[in-house]
Structures are given as structure tokens and as C-alpha cells.
Amino acid sequence: MLAEGVFHDTLRQGLWVAVIISVPILTVALITGLTIGLFQALTSIQEMTLTFVPKLAAIVVVFWISMGFMTQTLVSFFHNEIIPLITGGF
């Protein structure tokens, strides 16, 4: 029973880390998509690449900027949660 609780806690924490890491990229994709969608609605321009290219560029820029935060968060989770489980320190 103890191992099942540890597994579920670790899984929950891992999913939370995934959510925290994905928030900057998803937020920028949402804001960029809404802005470009509003621009397309106001100007009646219905070009598919107009939506895709700026959103991709914004995602790449935010990924590049937040790469250190993402790496630090994953390494911290690994060192604080996963390694103690592997070494037997429930």
C-alpha cells in the first residue's frame, strides 16, 4: 500500500511539473492565436500561413527564453523526487 501511495504522489507531482513547464509556451500560443484571429476577423484576410508562422515564431522565442527555467524545474524534480525513490529513500 505504501508503494502505491508513493507512486501516485510521484505521478501527481510529475504531472504538475509538466503543467508548470508547459504554461509559458501554451500562454504565448493562445495569446498569439487570439491576436491573429482577431486581426483576420477585422481585415477579412483568411490566409492559413498568417496564423501558423507567427504562432510558431512566438513559440520558438518563448521556448528559447524559458529553456533554462524548464531545465531547472525538471532537474530539481529529478533530484528531489526521483533519485531518492531509486536509492530507496521512500
Helices and strands as residue ranges (DSSP letters): H 2-43, H 48-77, I 78-82, H 83-86
